Amino acid sequence: MKNSITLLSLFLFFSIAVCGQNNAQNQEESLGSIENPEMAVRINLDSITLPKSSEMLSEDSFWTIIDNSLKQTTNQEDQEIFLVSAIEKLTPQEMIGFRLRTDQLLYDSYNPELWCAAYIVSGGCSDGGFEYFRCWLISQGKEVFYKVKSNPDALINEVVEGKESYEFEGFWYVAMNAFKNSTGEDLYSYIDYDTFVTNDENYPLLKFSWNPDEPATMGKVCPVLFQKLWK
């Protein structure tokens, strides 16, 4: 009888010890996943197969994000931070769409008349400068963008005394940075360039009616800007 009791006690002891070890191991694994949430998210994102896309984000959604950035910030640096954060809240597909919508707007505004306006307000404007000027113009919101696009002289309403730069280089990268932050991947790897052709690789060849070496020709394209700003 005593032997039976002894064996039963030993059995219960070892059962309790084994259960305790299992519980401790499970707790450690749970804590490990809690302590490394970014790793868990990255693993989930890595498991997603995202096809290449040529679908732009809707204009309404795009301009809403831009408008919100203007309402919530007072300078370009903060606006860039806000935009990256806002785009990170989109799906990977929508992040790509934001970049494609940007490319479309840059393509649509690639014309010699707007380049003349940029040249006057900046006192000169290279190829890269014109690209960053149009990024700045987009960052000013839908109303300003389309108004200046249709009438470059309307840019005079956006001129601020003492302001030297009308460029926003960082705007070019906001979608790529948001995509990289969220997925760890390069956004450009997921663009279907066979279908989406309205990008900087396919800009049309421009014919200029103005020449900075003949300033009067710029005055014919943007008379208001030329009269008030050109020196």
Residue, then its C-alpha position, 0 to 999 in steps of 0.5 A: m500500500k505504501n509503495s502504491i502511494t509513493l508511486l502515485s506521489l512521484f507520478l503527480f510530481f513529475s506531471i506537475a513539473v512537466c506541465g510547468q515547463n510547458n507553460a513557461q515555454n509557451q509564455e516565453e514564446s508569447l512574450g517573444s512575439i509581443e516584444n517583436p511586433e515589427m518582426a511579426v508584421r514583416i513576416n506577414l507582409d513578406s508572405i504577400t505576393l503583390p502583382k505589378s500595377s498600373e492603377m492610379l489612386s483616385e483623384d479624390s483620394f489623392w487630393t484629400i491626402i494633399d489637402n489634409s497635409l496643408k491643413q495640418t502643417t505649416n512648412q514643407e518639412d512637416q508636410e513631407i513627414f505628414l504625407v509619408s505617415a498618411i500614405e503608410k496608412l494605405t494598402p500597398q496597392e494604394m501606395i503604388g497608386f499614389r505614386l502613379r497619380t503623382d507621375q500622371l500629374l507630373y506628365d500632364s504638367y510637362n509643358p514649355e509655358l509652365w516651365c517659363a513660369a518656373y524659370i521666372v519665379s526661380g530666376g532659372c530652372s534646370d530639368g531637375g528643377f522643373e520636375y521639383f517645381r511641379c512637385w511643389l505645385i502638386s503639393q499646393g493642392k488641386e485648386v492651385f495645381y489646375k489653375v496654374k497649369s491652365n494659366p501659368d501667369a496665375l502663379i503670381n498669386e502663389v508668390v511669397e515675398g522673400k521666398e527663394s525656392y518653389e521646389f519640393e524635392g522630397f515630395w517626389y519620394v513620399a510614396m516610395n518612402a512610405f512603401k519602403n517603411s511598410t513593406g521593406e520593398d522598393l515601390y518601383s519594382y511593383i509598377d507595370y511600366d508596360t501599361f503605365v507609360t505616362n511617366d518621366e521616361n516618356y515625356p514629349l519633346l518640347k518646343f519652346s517659344w521662349n529663350p532666357d537669352e531673349p528675355a522679351t520672349m518670356g514676357k510674351v508667355c507669362p506677361v504678369l510674372f515677367q513684369k513683376l518678377w524678372k530683373 
